[in-house]
Amino acid sequence: MGDRQPPVHSTFHIPHSALSRVFDFTLEATSGPARAGSLTLPHGRVETPCFMPVGTQGTVRALSPADLKAVGAQIVLGNTYHLHVRPGEAVVAELGGLHTFMGWDRPLLTDSGGFQVFSLEGFRRVDDDGVEFQSHLDGARRRLTPERAIEIQWTLGADIAMAFDHVVPGGADEAVARDAMERSLRWLDRCARRHRELTDGTIPPSADPRPSGSPLGPIRQTLWPIVQGGAHQPLRREALDRVLHVGEWTGIAMGGLSVGEPKPLMYETLETLEPRLPAALPRYLMGVGFPEDLVEAVERGVDLFDCVAPTRMGRNGTAFTPDGPLNIRNAAHRADPRPLDPTCDCETCTTFSRGYLRHLFAARELLGLRLLSLHNVRYLIRLTGEMRRAIGSGHFSAWAAAWRQRYLQPEPA
């Protein structure tokens, strides 16, 4: 299409001199709204578009840090809620912080716990101060406020912390969605204030959430806001405008999508927000990780993604391939000597046959869960790499059309 634009070298600083040297985003190429860039974080550089594997409890299920590096993972997501209830952020800090705790020396992002609290429907109570919920582990009542969500993430020590937000189901009506949006914006003010206090060291030492004698040194961490508004486009536009007026950010997230609304509504929301998003900020679409959704979202200007889908589907026997999802449990694969994907360079595809992989699942061997999870994460990382190259060549739309024609082809009768 030849629609490349000149690179934008831009840094969107937060007003903390100690941080301004680290959280830089350079937009390197565009092809229509699709973007390729580079995000600099304290623990390394992240090339975008980028898929972030989800390490909910300090581990990407079935995969080791060595596995993640082997498949090219640049950044991993950890979960504030789960790490707070077990083992507790104080334990993580005593053991050196989340990077050391999980053996991962590349960038980390922690979500705020807002989505997990949302998923505890029936076991939570939301008010303007925060959320009271029942632990899924022992039933104990706990309370999470914007300040506590920030303190927990600060203690964990991730490169990127997310603001605490109020998530509503995809089918929420406008009144419910507005109420949650307004609450998320009020909470964002409180999150930003507490994060600034922790960053600047303007809180008294007794209020530092890290345990006394913690081996963690000064934490270099940035805070990203989350745009809410449900499936209502006027609310989304209003929320984005107000988020951008709260302060200067180094990145911005779109949350409350892929939570039950029809996919065309998610795509419409991205189209609504894309022209209004600052070009200098990396854009993060939370909780989205199916291949077709990544392609649609990158086509609408998104840079970063996370989702449990690749590992969850892998554990259930489904593999992503260029020709669409493949169920390795099917009897047709019993004696199939072919790899899952002959174009893939992962350990699974370069070592084992479909027949062997089906045998592992039939025999309920744990190796099968690891091998399909490994492949699926690698597939999404390769996919984002292909999109980056297509953007760099200026022909992303043509690439996306060809990819969809193959991946979404009807299954043979």
C-alpha positions as CSV (number, residue, x, y, z in Angstrom):
1,M,0.0,0.0,0.0
2,G,3.0,2.3,0.4
3,D,1.3,4.1,3.3
4,R,4.4,4.4,5.6
5,Q,4.9,7.6,7.5
6,P,8.1,9.0,8.9
7,P,9.3,7.6,12.2
8,V,8.1,9.5,15.3
9,H,10.9,9.7,18.0
10,S,8.9,10.8,21.0
11,T,9.2,10.4,24.7
12,F,6.1,11.0,26.9
13,H,7.6,11.7,30.3
14,I,6.0,11.5,33.7
15,P,7.2,14.3,35.9
16,H,9.7,12.3,37.8
17,S,13.3,13.0,36.8
18,A,14.4,9.6,38.1
19,L,12.1,7.8,35.7
20,S,12.2,9.9,32.6
21,R,15.4,8.3,31.2
22,V,13.9,4.8,31.2
23,F,10.3,4.7,29.9
24,D,10.8,5.8,26.3
25,F,8.6,4.8,23.4
26,T,9.8,5.3,19.8
27,L,7.4,4.8,17.0
28,E,9.5,3.4,14.2
29,A,7.0,2.7,11.3
30,T,3.4,2.9,10.5
31,S,1.2,1.3,7.8
32,G,-2.2,2.9,8.0
33,P,-3.1,2.9,11.7
34,A,-0.9,-0.2,12.4
35,R,2.3,0.7,14.2
36,A,5.7,-0.8,14.9
37,G,7.7,0.7,17.8
38,S,10.2,0.1,20.6
39,L,9.5,0.5,24.3
40,T,12.4,1.0,26.7
41,L,11.9,-0.3,30.3
42,P,14.2,-0.8,33.2
43,H,14.7,-4.5,32.5
44,G,15.0,-4.3,28.8
45,R,13.6,-3.2,25.4
46,V,10.3,-4.4,24.0
47,E,9.6,-4.3,20.3
48,T,6.0,-3.8,19.3
49,P,3.5,-5.2,18.3
50,C,4.1,-7.5,21.2
51,F,2.2,-10.4,22.9
52,M,2.8,-10.7,26.6
53,P,2.4,-14.2,28.1
54,V,0.5,-14.2,31.4
55,G,2.2,-15.5,34.5
56,T,-0.8,-15.2,36.8
57,Q,0.9,-16.6,40.0
58,G,4.5,-15.8,39.1
59,T,4.6,-18.4,36.5
60,V,3.4,-18.9,32.9
61,R,1.6,-22.2,33.4
62,A,3.6,-25.2,32.3
63,L,6.5,-23.0,31.0
64,S,9.8,-22.1,32.7
65,P,11.6,-18.8,32.2
66,A,14.0,-20.6,29.9
67,D,11.1,-21.8,27.8
68,L,9.8,-18.2,27.6
69,K,13.1,-16.9,26.5
70,A,13.4,-19.7,23.9
71,V,10.2,-18.7,22.3
72,G,11.1,-15.0,22.3
73,A,9.0,-13.6,25.1
74,Q,10.1,-10.0,25.8
75,I,7.8,-9.2,28.7
76,V,5.6,-11.2,31.0
77,L,2.5,-10.2,33.0
78,G,2.0,-11.0,36.7
79,N,-1.3,-10.8,38.6
80,T,-1.6,-8.5,41.6
81,Y,-4.6,-10.2,43.1
82,H,-3.3,-13.7,43.0
83,L,0.2,-12.8,44.2
84,H,-1.3,-10.7,47.0
85,V,-3.4,-13.6,48.4
86,R,-0.6,-16.1,47.9
87,P,2.2,-15.9,48.8
88,G,1.7,-12.2,49.7
89,E,3.7,-9.3,48.3
90,A,5.8,-9.2,51.5
91,V,7.2,-12.7,50.9
92,V,7.9,-11.8,47.3
93,A,9.8,-8.7,48.4
94,E,11.8,-10.6,51.0
95,L,12.9,-12.9,48.3
96,G,14.2,-10.1,46.1
97,G,11.1,-8.8,44.2
98,L,9.0,-10.5,41.5
99,H,11.8,-10.6,38.9
100,T,14.1,-12.6,41.3
101,F,11.2,-14.5,42.8
102,M,10.1,-16.0,39.4
103,G,13.6,-16.1,37.8
104,W,12.7,-13.6,35.0
105,D,15.2,-10.8,34.3
106,R,13.3,-9.2,31.4
107,P,10.5,-6.6,31.8
108,L,7.4,-7.4,33.9
109,L,3.9,-5.8,33.9
110,T,1.5,-6.3,36.8
111,D,-2.2,-5.8,36.4
112,S,-4.1,-4.1,39.2
113,G,-6.4,-6.9,40.3
114,G,-9.5,-5.1,39.0
115,F,-10.4,-7.8,36.5
116,Q,-9.9,-10.6,39.0
117,V,-12.2,-8.8,41.5
118,F,-14.7,-8.4,38.6
119,S,-14.6,-12.1,38.0
120,L,-15.5,-12.8,41.7
121,E,-19.1,-11.7,41.0
122,G,-21.3,-12.7,44.0
123,F,-18.3,-12.6,46.4
124,R,-17.5,-8.8,46.3
125,R,-18.9,-5.4,47.3
126,V,-17.8,-2.3,45.4
127,D,-18.0,1.2,47.0
128,D,-16.2,4.5,46.2
129,D,-13.4,3.6,48.6
130,G,-12.5,0.3,47.0
131,V,-13.7,-3.4,46.9
132,E,-14.3,-5.9,49.6
133,F,-14.0,-9.4,48.4
134,Q,-13.8,-13.0,49.6
135,S,-10.5,-14.8,48.9
136,H,-10.9,-17.7,46.6
137,L,-8.3,-19.6,48.7
138,D,-9.7,-19.5,52.3
139,G,-12.9,-17.4,52.1
140,A,-11.3,-14.7,54.2
141,R,-12.7,-11.1,53.7
142,R,-10.1,-8.8,52.1
143,R,-10.2,-5.2,51.0
144,L,-8.5,-3.7,48.0
145,T,-8.3,0.1,47.4
146,P,-6.6,2.1,44.7
147,E,-3.8,2.9,47.2
148,R,-3.4,-0.8,48.2
149,A,-3.3,-1.9,44.6
150,I,-0.5,0.5,43.9
151,E,1.4,-0.4,47.0
152,I,1.2,-4.1,46.2
153,Q,2.5,-3.5,42.7
154,W,5.3,-1.3,44.0
155,T,6.3,-4.0,46.5
156,L,6.3,-6.6,43.7
157,G,8.6,-4.3,41.7
158,A,7.2,-4.7,38.1
159,D,8.4,-2.3,35.4
160,I,4.8,-1.3,34.6
161,A,2.0,-1.1,37.2
162,M,-1.6,-0.7,36.2
163,A,-4.2,1.5,37.7
164,F,-7.0,0.0,39.8
165,D,-10.2,0.0,37.8
166,H,-13.9,-1.0,38.0
167,V,-14.7,-3.6,35.2
168,V,-18.2,-4.3,34.1
169,P,-19.6,-7.1,31.9
170,G,-19.6,-6.4,28.1
171,G,-23.4,-6.2,28.1
172,A,-23.7,-3.6,30.8
173,D,-26.1,-0.8,30.1
174,E,-25.0,2.8,29.8
175,A,-25.9,3.8,33.3
176,V,-23.9,0.9,34.8
177,A,-21.0,1.5,32.4
178,R,-20.9,5.2,33.3
179,D,-20.9,4.5,37.0
180,A,-17.9,2.2,36.7
181,M,-16.1,4.6,34.4
182,E,-16.6,7.5,36.8
183,R,-15.4,5.4,39.7
184,S,-12.4,4.2,37.6
185,L,-11.5,7.9,36.9
186,R,-11.7,8.8,40.6
187,W,-9.6,5.8,41.5
188,L,-7.1,6.8,38.9
189,D,-6.5,10.1,40.7
190,R,-5.8,8.2,43.9
191,C,-3.6,5.6,42.1
192,A,-1.5,8.4,40.5
193,R,-1.1,10.2,43.8
194,R,0.1,7.2,45.7
195,H,2.4,6.1,42.9
196,R,3.9,9.6,42.8
197,E,4.4,9.5,46.6
198,L,6.2,6.2,46.4
199,T,8.3,7.3,43.4
200,D,9.3,10.6,44.9
201,G,9.8,9.2,48.4
202,T,7.5,11.8,49.9
203,I,5.7,9.3,52.2
204,P,7.3,8.6,55.6
205,P,9.5,5.5,55.9
206,S,6.8,3.9,58.1
207,A,4.3,4.0,55.3
208,D,6.6,2.3,52.7
209,P,4.8,-0.9,51.8
210,R,8.0,-2.9,51.5
211,P,9.0,-5.0,54.5
212,S,11.8,-3.6,56.7
213,G,15.2,-4.8,55.6
214,S,13.8,-5.8,52.1
215,P,16.7,-6.5,49.6
216,L,14.8,-4.5,47.0
217,G,16.7,-1.4,46.0
218,P,15.0,1.8,44.6
219,I,12.2,0.7,42.3
220,R,12.0,2.2,38.8
221,Q,8.3,1.7,37.9
222,T,5.8,3.5,35.7
223,L,2.0,3.6,36.1
224,W,-0.4,3.2,33.2
225,P,-4.1,4.2,33.2
226,I,-6.9,2.1,31.9
227,V,-9.7,3.5,29.7
228,Q,-13.1,2.1,30.6
229,G,-16.7,2.7,29.3
230,G,-18.1,-0.6,28.4
231,A,-19.4,-1.1,24.9
232,H,-20.6,2.6,24.7
233,Q,-18.5,4.6,22.3
234,P,-19.4,8.1,23.7
235,L,-18.3,6.9,27.2
236,R,-15.1,5.5,25.8
237,R,-14.2,8.8,24.1
238,E,-15.1,10.8,27.2
239,A,-13.0,8.4,29.4
240,L,-10.0,8.7,27.2
241,D,-10.2,12.5,27.1
242,R,-10.4,12.7,30.9
243,V,-7.6,10.1,31.4
244,L,-5.3,12.2,29.3
245,H,-6.1,15.3,31.4
246,V,-5.2,13.5,34.7
247,G,-1.5,13.7,34.0
248,E,1.3,12.7,31.7
249,W,1.6,9.0,31.0
250,T,4.2,6.7,29.5
251,G,1.5,4.3,28.1
252,I,-2.2,3.7,28.1
253,A,-4.4,0.7,28.3
254,M,-7.9,-0.2,27.0
255,G,-9.7,-2.4,29.5
256,G,-13.2,-3.9,29.9
257,L,-13.1,-5.5,26.4
258,S,-13.3,-9.2,25.6
259,V,-15.6,-9.6,28.6
260,G,-18.7,-10.8,26.8
261,E,-19.4,-8.2,24.2
262,P,-19.6,-9.2,20.5
263,K,-16.3,-9.0,18.9
264,P,-17.4,-6.4,16.3
265,L,-18.2,-4.1,19.2
266,M,-14.6,-4.5,20.5
267,Y,-13.3,-3.6,17.1
268,E,-15.6,-0.6,16.9
269,T,-14.3,0.6,20.2
270,L,-10.7,0.4,19.0
271,E,-11.7,2.3,15.8
272,T,-13.3,5.0,18.0
273,L,-10.3,5.5,20.2
274,E,-7.5,5.2,17.7
275,P,-7.6,8.7,16.2
276,R,-7.8,10.2,19.7
277,L,-4.9,8.3,21.2
278,P,-1.5,10.1,21.4
279,A,0.9,8.7,18.9
280,A,3.7,8.9,21.4
281,L,2.1,6.4,23.8
282,P,2.2,2.6,23.6
283,R,-1.3,1.2,23.5
284,Y,-2.2,-1.9,25.5
285,L,-5.3,-3.9,24.8
286,M,-5.9,-6.0,28.0
287,G,-6.9,-9.6,28.0
288,V,-7.0,-10.2,24.3
289,G,-4.9,-13.1,22.7
290,F,-6.7,-15.0,20.0
291,P,-4.8,-14.7,16.7
292,E,-7.6,-13.1,14.7
293,D,-8.2,-10.5,17.4
294,L,-4.5,-9.6,17.4
295,V,-4.5,-9.0,13.7
296,E,-7.7,-6.9,13.9
297,A,-6.4,-4.9,16.8
298,V,-3.0,-4.1,15.3
299,E,-4.8,-3.0,12.2
300,R,-6.6,-0.5,14.5
301,G,-3.4,0.8,16.1
302,V,-2.8,-1.4,19.2
303,D,0.7,-2.2,20.3
304,L,0.6,-4.6,23.3
305,F,-1.6,-7.6,24.3
306,D,-1.9,-10.2,27.0
307,C,-4.1,-13.3,27.5
308,V,-4.1,-16.7,29.0
309,A,-5.7,-18.2,25.8
310,P,-2.5,-19.7,24.3
311,T,-1.5,-21.7,27.4
312,R,-5.1,-22.5,28.4
313,M,-6.0,-23.8,24.9
314,G,-2.7,-25.6,24.7
315,R,-3.5,-27.5,28.0
316,N,-6.8,-28.4,26.5
317,G,-5.2,-29.8,23.3
318,T,-5.8,-27.0,20.8
319,A,-2.9,-25.6,18.8
320,F,-2.7,-22.4,16.8
321,T,-1.5,-23.0,13.2
322,P,-1.4,-20.9,10.0
323,D,-4.5,-22.8,8.8
324,G,-6.5,-22.1,12.0
325,P,-6.8,-23.9,15.3
326,L,-6.0,-27.6,15.4
327,N,-7.4,-30.1,17.9
328,I,-4.6,-32.6,18.6
329,R,-7.0,-35.0,20.3
330,N,-8.7,-35.8,17.1
331,A,-8.3,-39.4,15.9
332,A,-7.1,-38.2,12.5
333,H,-3.7,-37.3,14.1
334,R,-3.1,-40.8,15.7
335,A,-0.5,-41.8,13.1
336,D,0.3,-38.4,11.6
337,P,4.1,-38.0,11.2
338,R,3.8,-34.2,10.4
339,P,4.7,-31.5,12.9
340,L,2.0,-29.2,14.2
341,D,3.3,-26.4,12.0
342,P,6.1,-27.1,9.5
343,T,6.9,-23.3,9.4
344,C,7.3,-23.1,13.2
345,D,10.8,-23.1,14.8
346,C,9.7,-24.0,18.4
347,E,10.9,-27.2,20.2
348,T,7.5,-28.8,19.7
349,C,7.4,-28.4,16.0
350,T,11.0,-29.2,15.3
351,T,11.1,-32.3,17.5
352,F,7.7,-34.1,17.7
353,S,5.0,-35.4,15.3
354,R,1.3,-34.8,15.6
355,G,1.0,-38.5,16.3
356,Y,3.3,-38.3,19.3
357,L,1.5,-35.2,20.6
358,R,-1.9,-36.9,20.3
359,H,-0.5,-39.9,22.2
360,L,0.7,-37.6,25.1
361,F,-2.8,-36.2,25.4
362,A,-4.5,-39.6,25.2
363,A,-2.1,-40.9,27.9
364,R,-2.6,-37.7,30.0
365,E,1.1,-37.1,30.1
366,L,2.1,-33.6,31.4
367,L,4.6,-33.2,28.6
368,G,1.8,-32.7,26.1
369,L,0.4,-29.7,28.1
370,R,3.9,-28.1,28.1
371,L,4.6,-28.7,24.4
372,L,1.3,-27.3,23.1
373,S,1.5,-24.3,25.5
374,L,5.0,-23.7,24.3
375,H,4.0,-23.8,20.6
376,N,1.0,-21.5,21.1
377,V,3.0,-18.8,22.8
378,R,5.6,-19.1,20.1
379,Y,2.9,-18.8,17.5
380,L,1.6,-15.5,18.9
381,I,5.1,-14.1,19.2
382,R,5.9,-15.1,15.6
383,L,2.6,-13.6,14.5
384,T,3.4,-10.2,16.1
385,G,6.9,-10.4,14.6
386,E,5.3,-11.0,11.1
387,M,3.0,-8.0,11.7
388,R,5.9,-5.9,12.7
389,R,7.7,-6.7,9.4
390,A,4.6,-6.1,7.4
391,I,4.2,-2.7,9.0
392,G,7.9,-1.9,8.3
393,S,7.4,-2.7,4.6
394,G,4.3,-0.5,4.5
395,H,2.0,-3.3,3.3
396,F,0.2,-4.3,6.5
397,S,-3.4,-4.3,5.0
398,A,-2.4,-6.6,2.2
399,W,-0.6,-8.9,4.6
400,A,-3.6,-9.0,7.0
401,A,-6.0,-9.8,4.2
402,A,-3.8,-12.8,3.1
403,W,-3.4,-14.0,6.6
404,R,-7.1,-13.9,7.3
405,Q,-7.9,-15.7,4.0
406,R,-5.8,-18.6,5.2
407,Y,-6.4,-18.7,8.9
408,L,-10.1,-18.2,8.7
409,Q,-10.8,-20.6,5.8
410,P,-13.8,-22.9,6.3
411,E,-12.9,-26.3,7.7
412,P,-13.1,-29.1,5.2
413,A,-16.4,-31.0,5.2
